[in-house]
């Protein structure tokens, strides 16, 4: 009986040692588009070279700008489609908020146990005002506000995710959404104010956010032309423009 027990223990150890294991392919913080594109391509190659494997993208949002994570997930997904890679071979997971935004790219072979990751992210509650995200105001054209830069220009600023901003507001009726915009000169003030009005209108018409839940503030002339999205609990103080908020 003792010999059988020892045999079973030894067999379990050998089997565990031979079982495929998940591999951390890459880990990084915020990146601009060129570096990010190279890392994503390397990740897709690693998945392709392991048939039936799956890629896990795990992201942790920066607590001071939690909405920025969703933009990166969207960039990842768009790049996978641009490369015409099988979207079913990737999974996306959000971890807890952290001091800075970080990502892990995991390769999970067939029959391997997935890495220890959060399978779901609980709905956020906001007791204090937080800047959801911020982006440079490029220009307004034909009634549309352009944020961030073009992928080909290798920006670090990927624009704003108004859809996710609206989702968070809809899930938290105790919140108000504040749009704060700045200009860079006296002649630019009209453009910033127009951007505020157009963005509020976009949230109301296309994302079904009640107009009473959106407030706009013009922050005057600053170092750069920026739009900031804020989540503010009812009864809290009006938020102030935050300098150096764009990546």
Backbone bond lengths (Angstrom), bond angles and torsions (degrees), N, CA, C in turn:
res aa  C-N    CA-C-N  psi(-1)  N-CA   C-N-CA  omega(-1)  CA-C   N-CA-C  phi
1 X - - - 1.454 - - 1.524 111.07 -
2 X 1.332 114.80 -41.34 1.461 119.68 179.79 1.522 110.78 -64.42
3 X 1.364 116.10 -39.59 1.464 119.89 179.23 1.527 111.13 -64.98
4 X 1.331 115.03 -38.71 1.472 118.71 178.69 1.523 110.66 -64.44
5 X 1.326 116.89 -41.54 1.457 121.27 179.42 1.518 111.18 -62.82
6 X 1.333 116.63 -44.20 1.468 120.55 178.32 1.528 110.88 -63.00
7 X 1.323 115.39 -38.29 1.469 119.45 179.35 1.527 110.69 -63.84
8 X 1.334 116.37 -43.60 1.461 120.35 -179.02 1.522 111.48 -65.42
9 X 1.320 116.15 -39.81 1.472 119.71 177.47 1.519 110.57 -63.74
10 X 1.333 116.65 -43.93 1.456 120.59 179.24 1.510 111.66 -64.31
11 X 1.320 116.05 -39.60 1.465 120.18 179.25 1.523 110.56 -64.14
12 X 1.340 116.97 -40.50 1.468 121.12 179.93 1.515 111.14 -64.54
13 X 1.354 116.17 -39.79 1.463 119.85 179.59 1.515 111.27 -65.47
14 X 1.326 116.76 -44.54 1.461 120.68 179.56 1.522 110.69 -63.92
15 X 1.344 116.38 -43.28 1.459 120.15 -179.97 1.509 111.42 -61.83
16 X 1.348 116.66 -42.45 1.460 120.65 178.88 1.515 111.10 -63.61
17 X 1.350 115.78 -38.27 1.457 119.69 -179.51 1.524 111.61 -67.91
18 X 1.338 116.47 -31.94 1.449 120.15 -177.25 1.529 113.19 -87.30
19 X 1.322 118.41 -14.98 1.461 121.72 -178.68 1.518 109.89 -65.52
20 X 1.327 117.81 140.49 1.477 119.93 178.87 1.522 110.58 -63.24
21 X 1.310 115.60 146.76 1.455 121.80 -177.93 1.531 110.23 -120.28
22 X 1.336 117.38 147.81 1.472 119.30 174.47 1.523 110.23 -65.74
23 X 1.314 116.10 148.68 1.468 121.59 -177.02 1.527 109.43 -121.96
24 X 1.323 116.82 126.69 1.458 121.14 174.91 1.526 107.90 -78.83
25 X 1.314 116.65 102.86 1.465 121.86 -176.06 1.516 111.62 -76.19
26 X 1.344 116.99 -39.04 1.462 119.68 -176.42 1.519 109.14 -157.59
27 X 1.314 114.79 157.10 1.459 122.26 176.55 1.508 108.01 -150.36
28 X 1.332 117.36 132.50 1.459 119.02 -175.36 1.524 110.24 -160.02
29 X 1.331 114.33 164.58 1.458 121.40 175.07 1.528 107.63 -98.69
30 X 1.309 116.86 -157.22 1.459 121.27 -178.38 1.521 110.68 -59.00
31 X 1.328 115.58 133.62 1.457 121.25 179.36 1.524 110.31 -130.76
32 X 1.325 115.67 151.96 1.456 119.79 171.20 1.523 109.04 -79.15
33 X 1.319 116.51 170.14 1.462 120.07 -166.18 1.522 114.45 -64.24
34 X 1.325 118.82 -36.60 1.463 119.56 -176.18 1.529 110.72 -66.73
35 X 1.342 116.87 -49.84 1.467 120.65 177.67 1.517 110.97 -62.70
36 X 1.311 116.30 -39.53 1.458 120.43 -179.50 1.521 111.01 -64.10
37 X 1.305 117.26 -41.94 1.465 121.79 -179.26 1.528 111.14 -62.35
38 X 1.317 117.54 -41.06 1.462 121.30 179.04 1.521 110.66 -64.13
39 X 1.324 117.56 -44.33 1.459 121.01 -179.41 1.530 111.24 -65.03
40 X 1.330 116.55 -40.04 1.460 119.44 178.35 1.525 111.54 -66.04
41 X 1.316 116.54 -40.12 1.465 119.48 178.08 1.524 111.13 -62.32
42 X 1.325 116.71 -42.71 1.469 119.99 177.98 1.536 110.86 -62.00
43 X 1.314 116.00 -37.53 1.462 120.62 178.86 1.534 111.08 -66.14
44 X 1.320 116.70 -43.14 1.462 120.42 179.33 1.529 111.45 -64.64
45 X 1.318 116.26 -37.01 1.469 120.23 177.27 1.532 110.01 -63.52
46 X 1.336 116.72 -43.41 1.469 120.46 179.78 1.524 110.95 -61.02
47 X 1.335 117.02 -39.95 1.469 120.38 178.12 1.521 110.49 -67.56
48 X 1.326 116.46 -43.24 1.467 121.21 -178.11 1.525 111.53 -61.39
49 X 1.332 115.95 -37.38 1.464 119.83 -176.95 1.523 113.11 -76.03
50 X 1.325 117.81 -8.08 1.463 121.89 176.65 1.530 107.78 -117.89
51 X 1.320 118.49 89.72 1.473 121.30 -179.04 1.527 111.44 -52.83
52 X 1.308 114.88 139.44 1.462 124.47 178.01 1.533 112.78 69.70
53 X 1.318 117.71 7.65 1.461 119.44 174.34 1.532 109.27 -82.26
54 X 1.338 115.14 166.50 1.462 121.60 -179.37 1.525 108.41 -131.39
55 X 1.318 116.80 143.94 1.451 121.47 177.09 1.524 111.15 -99.64
56 X 1.326 116.22 132.36 1.456 121.81 177.02 1.529 108.34 -109.39
57 X 1.319 115.88 124.28 1.465 121.88 174.64 1.528 107.21 -106.87
58 X 1.328 116.15 114.99 1.465 121.35 -177.51 1.523 108.48 -114.56
59 X 1.337 116.26 122.73 1.461 120.21 -178.21 1.515 112.51 -120.90
60 X 1.323 115.58 143.55 1.465 122.35 173.99 1.519 107.83 -118.03
61 X 1.313 117.03 122.13 1.457 120.85 -179.56 1.517 111.32 -76.43
62 X 1.321 115.65 150.24 1.459 120.03 171.58 1.522 108.38 -74.70
63 X 1.318 117.33 129.70 1.459 121.20 -172.96 1.524 112.66 -61.16
64 X 1.335 117.74 -30.00 1.460 120.29 -177.57 1.526 113.08 -81.09
65 X 1.340 117.87 -16.14 1.468 122.21 176.63 1.533 108.82 -143.03
66 X 1.327 118.33 68.56 1.466 121.05 -171.68 1.519 114.63 -64.73
67 X 1.327 118.12 -24.02 1.456 119.50 -177.29 1.510 114.91 -74.69
68 X 1.328 117.82 -14.06 1.472 120.80 -176.32 1.524 111.87 -68.62
69 X 1.317 117.59 -27.80 1.463 120.92 -178.69 1.521 111.55 -59.62
70 X 1.307 117.62 -40.67 1.461 121.51 -176.26 1.529 111.43 -63.50
71 X 1.323 116.68 -33.50 1.462 119.17 177.36 1.525 110.71 -63.54
72 X 1.324 116.27 -40.04 1.462 119.46 -179.94 1.518 111.14 -67.95
73 X 1.317 117.15 -41.13 1.464 119.31 175.27 1.530 110.38 -58.28
74 X 1.318 116.75 -41.21 1.465 120.51 179.29 1.533 110.54 -64.74
75 X 1.332 116.86 -40.04 1.471 120.67 177.45 1.522 110.02 -63.05
76 X 1.336 117.00 -43.23 1.470 120.81 177.16 1.521 110.34 -56.91
77 X 1.322 115.99 -49.90 1.462 120.69 -176.65 1.524 111.95 -64.21
78 X 1.316 116.55 -39.78 1.464 119.93 178.07 1.527 111.45 -65.20
79 X 1.335 116.05 -37.68 1.461 118.98 -179.47 1.526 111.13 -69.15
80 X 1.327 116.98 -37.73 1.468 120.71 177.01 1.527 109.99 -61.30
81 X 1.317 116.91 -42.20 1.459 120.55 178.26 1.518 111.25 -68.47
82 X 1.342 116.98 -37.41 1.463 121.24 178.28 1.530 110.91 -61.56
83 X 1.321 117.00 -37.38 1.461 121.70 178.19 1.536 112.37 -81.43
84 X 1.341 115.62 -1.81 1.472 121.49 -178.83 1.529 111.48 56.75
85 X 1.319 114.09 39.94 1.463 121.05 178.24 1.521 108.33 -90.17
86 X 1.313 116.37 151.33 1.458 122.34 -178.98 1.533 109.86 -64.55
87 X 1.331 116.96 109.13 1.458 120.77 -176.35 1.531 111.83 -66.96
88 X 1.324 117.48 -19.49 1.457 121.08 -179.42 1.532 112.84 -74.19
89 X 1.335 116.21 -7.78 1.459 119.50 -179.22 1.531 112.25 -97.43
90 X 1.329 115.96 12.57 1.466 119.94 176.98 1.518 110.36 -129.69
91 X 1.331 115.01 145.55 1.453 122.55 176.52 1.534 107.73 -127.84
92 X 1.318 115.83 147.15 1.465 120.74 -177.81 1.531 109.06 -122.86
93 X 1.343 115.48 132.11 1.456 120.88 -177.46 1.525 109.12 -135.56
94 X 1.319 114.96 143.56 1.463 120.28 176.84 1.511 109.64 -109.63
95 X 1.322 115.97 126.78 1.447 121.13 175.53 1.516 111.19 -90.97
96 X 1.312 117.09 -171.71 1.461 121.33 179.74 1.529 110.30 -70.26
97 X 1.325 115.79 155.23 1.456 120.06 177.06 1.529 110.33 -64.49
98 X 1.333 115.58 149.45 1.466 120.96 -175.64 1.527 110.04 -136.32
99 X 1.322 116.15 -178.75 1.464 120.37 179.82 1.520 111.30 -67.77
100 X 1.322 116.78 -28.83 1.457 121.03 177.78 1.529 108.67 -143.52
101 X 1.318 116.49 156.51 1.455 120.66 179.90 1.522 109.82 -75.09
102 X 1.348 115.62 132.98 1.455 120.90 -179.29 1.520 109.56 -141.40
103 X 1.348 114.39 155.55 1.459 120.83 179.23 1.523 110.29 -134.36
104 X 1.325 115.30 145.58 1.458 122.96 171.73 1.524 108.47 -123.77
105 X 1.330 115.90 135.54 1.456 122.14 177.81 1.524 107.86 -113.29
106 X 1.327 116.83 111.86 1.458 123.02 -175.71 1.529 111.24 -108.36
107 X 1.317 115.42 137.65 1.463 122.21 170.67 1.522 107.58 -101.78
108 X 1.332 116.01 120.63 1.464 121.35 -177.55 1.528 108.68 -114.85
109 X 1.348 118.37 102.10 1.473 120.87 179.13 1.525 111.80 -64.04
110 X 1.302 115.54 163.93 1.462 121.00 177.04 1.526 109.52 -59.77
111 X 1.320 116.10 136.82 1.463 125.31 179.10 1.525 112.95 69.80
112 X 1.324 117.75 7.14 1.466 119.64 176.35 1.524 109.66 -85.61
113 X 1.301 115.94 147.92 1.461 120.37 175.47 1.529 108.01 -74.79
114 X 1.335 118.00 128.66 1.471 119.80 -179.71 1.519 111.92 -60.38
115 X 1.317 118.02 156.50 1.466 120.05 176.28 1.524 110.38 -64.84
116 X 1.304 116.18 163.20 1.460 120.26 -179.97 1.524 108.59 -75.83
117 X 1.316 114.71 102.04 1.457 121.29 -176.94 1.525 108.92 -134.96
118 X 1.328 117.64 159.27 1.468 120.00 176.83 1.523 110.30 -73.15
119 X 1.314 117.60 125.28 1.461 120.70 179.86 1.517 111.80 -79.71
120 X 1.314 117.41 -17.84 1.456 121.07 177.27 1.513 108.65 -151.21
121 X 1.339 115.66 155.42 1.462 120.75 179.63 1.528 108.10 -114.37
122 X 1.328 117.41 121.24 1.468 119.16 -177.37 1.525 111.36 -65.91
123 X 1.305 115.66 152.94 1.460 119.89 178.89 1.523 109.72 -60.84
124 X 1.320 115.84 131.72 1.453 120.71 -178.29 1.527 110.98 -73.19
125 X 1.299 115.84 143.59 1.455 122.23 170.94 1.531 107.87 -115.60
126 X 1.307 116.30 143.85 1.460 120.73 -174.37 1.521 109.17 -123.73
127 X 1.323 115.45 108.97 1.458 120.73 177.48 1.519 111.11 -93.48
128 X 1.338 116.50 -21.52 1.461 121.56 179.85 1.527 109.40 -127.31
129 X 1.297 116.23 158.99 1.454 121.00 177.77 1.520 110.44 -64.85
130 X 1.321 116.73 141.30 1.455 121.02 179.65 1.520 109.22 -142.73
131 X 1.324 116.10 141.23 1.456 120.06 175.22 1.525 108.26 -80.17
132 X 1.314 116.63 110.98 1.457 121.70 -177.26 1.520 110.68 -62.77
133 X 1.322 117.01 -46.13 1.467 121.73 177.93 1.521 108.62 -171.89
134 X 1.331 115.46 171.46 1.459 121.63 177.84 1.519 108.98 -149.64
135 X 1.333 115.62 151.22 1.455 120.29 -179.61 1.520 109.45 -152.54
136 X 1.308 114.82 152.63 1.459 119.50 176.88 1.527 110.07 -70.26
137 X 1.322 114.66 138.44 1.460 121.06 174.85 1.525 108.31 -83.57
138 X 1.314 116.85 115.52 1.458 119.76 179.42 1.524 110.87 -80.36
139 X 1.327 116.95 -62.19 1.462 121.47 177.83 1.520 108.49 -172.47
140 X 1.325 115.09 168.06 1.460 120.81 172.73 1.522 107.60 -110.37
141 X 1.321 116.45 133.63 1.457 121.34 -176.81 1.514 109.43 -143.89
142 X 1.336 115.81 122.34 1.462 122.22 178.57 1.532 111.79 52.97
143 X 1.313 115.15 41.77 1.451 119.29 176.64 1.509 115.35 78.71
144 X 1.328 118.02 12.19 1.458 122.38 -179.36 1.529 109.35 -121.47
145 X 1.326 116.65 134.30 1.465 121.65 177.85 1.519 109.21 -92.50
146 X 1.311 117.02 130.35 1.461 121.98 177.38 1.525 109.36 -102.23
147 X 1.339 115.65 129.23 1.463 121.33 179.29 1.529 109.83 -114.55
148 X 1.329 115.98 155.07 1.460 120.59 173.41 1.509 112.31 67.69
149 X 1.353 115.59 -150.38 1.450 121.34 -178.64 1.506 111.15 -134.64
150 X 1.316 116.28 177.25 1.456 121.27 178.50 1.526 109.74 -83.18
151 X 1.358 116.02 147.14 1.474 122.13 179.53 1.520 111.27 -55.05
152 X 1.328 117.47 -40.39 1.460 120.54 -176.68 1.513 113.63 -67.00
153 X 1.340 117.53 -19.44 1.459 121.09 179.64 1.531 112.03 -89.44
154 X 1.323 116.74 6.27 1.462 123.76 177.90 1.530 112.54 55.72
155 X 1.338 117.79 56.26 1.468 118.38 179.19 1.520 111.75 -81.25
156 X 1.330 114.54 162.86 1.467 120.67 168.56 1.518 109.65 -97.91
157 X 1.317 116.80 -12.20 1.457 123.46 -176.66 1.527 108.63 -102.78
158 X 1.342 116.35 113.79 1.463 121.02 -176.41 1.523 112.85 -99.75
159 X 1.329 118.37 20.50 1.453 120.35 177.00 1.519 112.85 85.09
160 X 1.345 115.73 -164.70 1.460 122.09 -177.73 1.524 110.43 -118.00
161 X 1.318 115.78 146.47 1.462 121.78 176.99 1.529 107.66 -103.74
162 X 1.337 116.17 86.82 1.454 120.98 -178.53 1.529 111.39 -66.39
163 X 1.315 116.47 -31.64 1.461 119.80 179.39 1.527 111.13 -61.59
164 X 1.325 116.84 -47.43 1.468 119.77 -179.65 1.524 110.95 -67.68
165 X 1.321 116.88 -36.11 1.466 121.37 176.18 1.528 109.70 -59.62
166 X 1.337 116.79 -44.10 1.458 121.38 178.97 1.522 111.49 -66.27
167 X 1.338 117.00 -37.72 1.468 120.60 178.94 1.526 110.46 -62.35
168 X 1.318 117.22 -44.35 1.464 120.69 -179.63 1.529 110.43 -64.58
169 X 1.320 117.13 -41.91 1.463 120.03 177.85 1.527 110.84 -62.96
170 X 1.329 117.11 -41.25 1.451 120.63 -179.78 1.513 113.28 -66.20
171 X 1.344 116.09 -31.09 1.469 120.74 -178.51 1.526 112.26 -84.38
172 X 1.330 116.97 -10.54 1.467 120.90 -177.78 1.532 109.33 -131.40
173 X 1.320 117.61 86.04 1.468 120.34 -176.66 1.522 114.13 -64.03
174 X 1.323 117.62 -12.33 1.459 120.46 179.15 1.525 112.05 -85.18
175 X 1.335 117.53 3.02 1.460 121.40 -177.29 1.526 111.83 -104.80
176 X 1.323 114.65 149.97 1.451 122.94 167.27 1.529 107.80 -114.41
177 X 1.314 115.94 144.82 1.457 120.50 175.76 1.516 110.31 -98.72
178 X 1.318 116.50 126.51 1.461 121.41 178.25 1.523 109.28 -110.75
179 X 1.327 116.30 131.97 1.450 122.89 172.99 1.519 107.38 -107.95
180 X 1.316 116.52 121.13 1.465 121.49 -179.56 1.526 108.00 -120.85
181 X 1.315 116.93 124.50 1.467 121.08 -177.98 1.522 110.63 -126.37
182 X 1.333 115.00 148.67 1.462 121.50 178.37 1.517 110.49 -122.48
183 X 1.301 116.61 161.12 1.464 122.99 174.95 1.525 108.46 -119.93
184 X 1.322 116.36 173.27 1.467 119.90 -179.41 1.530 112.59 -114.10
185 X 1.317 116.77 -5.57 1.458 120.73 179.64 1.525 109.03 -161.23
186 X 1.325 115.50 167.95 1.459 119.35 179.15 1.522 110.86 -62.80
187 X 1.313 117.35 -38.36 1.453 120.74 -179.74 1.514 113.67 -72.08
188 X 1.337 116.61 -13.34 1.458 121.49 -177.52 1.529 112.21 -95.33
189 X 1.320 116.92 -6.42 1.456 120.14 -174.83 1.524 112.04 -61.76
190 X 1.324 116.95 -40.35 1.469 120.20 -178.38 1.523 110.91 -61.25
191 X 1.345 116.98 -37.10 1.472 120.45 179.11 1.528 111.07 -66.14
192 X 1.334 116.81 -41.69 1.467 120.14 -179.86 1.529 110.66 -65.08
193 X 1.331 116.51 -43.14 1.459 119.86 179.40 1.525 111.23 -66.02
194 X 1.331 116.18 -38.11 1.464 119.88 177.05 1.527 110.26 -64.03
195 X 1.335 116.62 -39.78 1.468 120.81 178.56 1.524 110.95 -61.89
196 X 1.327 117.23 -38.21 1.461 120.89 177.23 1.527 110.88 -61.85
197 X 1.333 115.88 -47.88 1.466 120.13 -178.68 1.526 111.37 -63.99
198 X 1.331 117.04 -41.96 1.463 120.68 -178.56 1.528 111.81 -67.90
199 X 1.335 116.59 -39.12 1.462 120.26 -179.34 1.525 110.55 -68.37
200 X 1.322 116.97 -40.87 1.465 119.58 176.31 1.517 110.16 -62.81
201 X 1.313 117.16 -44.33 1.468 121.01 178.83 1.520 111.16 -60.99
202 X 1.325 116.72 -39.45 1.467 121.38 178.69 1.524 110.75 -62.72
203 X 1.320 117.04 -44.26 1.467 121.27 179.67 1.527 111.31 -63.82
204 X 1.331 116.48 -37.89 1.463 120.62 -178.15 1.523 111.10 -74.36
205 X 1.323 117.27 -46.60 1.470 121.01 -174.04 1.522 113.09 -78.53
206 X 1.313 115.97 -46.11 1.470 119.77 -171.80 1.518 114.24 -96.90
207 X 1.339 118.00 -20.83 1.463 120.21 -178.14 1.528 112.80 -118.03
208 X 1.325 116.02 5.95 1.460 122.64 172.22 1.525 113.95 59.45
209 X 1.319 116.69 34.45 1.463 120.40 174.73 1.527 107.98 -88.18
210 X 1.320 119.70 127.94 1.471 120.58 178.61 1.532 111.09 -57.22
211 X 1.316 116.20 137.34 1.457 120.12 -179.27 1.523 111.56 -58.44
212 X 1.339 116.92 -31.88 1.465 120.85 -179.84 1.523 112.79 -68.72
213 X 1.342 116.74 -14.95 1.466 120.63 -179.42 1.524 112.65 -92.07
214 X 1.324 117.79 -1.13 1.466 121.71 -177.80 1.521 110.29 -118.47
215 X 1.316 116.53 127.17 1.459 122.85 175.27 1.532 108.65 -118.72
216 X 1.319 116.62 146.33 1.466 120.66 178.94 1.523 110.23 -120.93
217 X 1.335 115.37 143.93 1.462 122.13 179.23 1.524 108.58 -136.79
218 X 1.315 116.51 128.75 1.461 120.46 171.61 1.521 108.10 -94.14
219 X 1.339 117.02 121.15 1.469 122.24 -172.66 1.525 113.50 -91.70
220 X 1.332 117.97 3.86 1.459 120.25 179.34 1.513 112.63 80.65
221 X 1.333 115.95 -166.61 1.461 121.44 -178.88 1.530 110.66 -77.51
222 X 1.326 114.81 133.08 1.467 121.45 179.54 1.522 109.15 -135.00
223 X 1.336 116.06 -170.12 1.459 120.46 -179.17 1.528 112.00 -68.53
224 X 1.336 116.10 -28.52 1.460 120.18 -178.03 1.526 109.77 -146.32
225 X 1.309 115.52 164.91 1.463 123.08 179.13 1.525 107.62 -89.97
226 X 1.332 118.04 108.50 1.460 122.30 -168.96 1.525 110.87 -134.86
227 X 1.327 116.22 146.23 1.461 122.60 168.52 1.525 108.02 -114.52
228 X 1.332 116.36 128.17 1.464 121.93 177.81 1.524 109.65 -115.90
229 X 1.341 116.17 138.11 1.451 122.90 175.60 1.524 108.87 -106.90
230 X 1.330 116.77 124.22 1.461 121.24 -177.63 1.528 110.97 -119.32
231 X 1.325 116.69 144.65 1.457 123.96 171.61 1.525 107.57 -108.71
232 X 1.332 115.92 120.08 1.465 120.09 -172.20 1.525 109.60 -128.24
233 X 1.339 118.11 118.04 1.474 120.48 177.09 1.530 111.00 -61.60
234 X 1.319 116.61 146.60 1.463 120.88 177.42 1.523 110.28 -56.23
235 X 1.319 115.92 134.81 1.459 121.06 179.29 1.508 114.34 90.02
236 X 1.346 117.61 -6.84 1.467 120.84 179.89 1.522 110.63 -82.72
237 X 1.314 115.93 163.25 1.456 120.97 178.73 1.524 110.93 -68.42
238 X 1.308 115.49 152.68 1.463 121.18 176.95 1.526 109.67 -63.73
239 X 1.319 118.74 130.69 1.470 119.91 -178.41 1.526 111.82 -70.86
240 X 1.314 115.10 156.83 1.463 122.00 178.21 1.519 110.16 -109.85
241 X 1.306 115.69 152.79 1.464 121.40 178.83 1.527 109.94 -59.02
242 X 1.317 116.94 135.55 1.462 122.36 179.79 1.528 109.28 -106.92
243 X 1.316 115.51 121.33 1.466 119.93 178.00 1.525 110.76 -71.19
244 X 1.336 115.55 156.83 1.486 122.52 176.45 1.528 111.96 55.12
245 X 1.311 116.66 42.66 1.455 120.86 -176.10 1.527 113.61 -94.38
246 X 1.333 117.68 -11.04 1.462 121.49 -178.24 1.520 109.47 -96.14
247 X 1.345 117.79 134.17 1.477 119.54 -178.76 1.517 112.06 -64.73
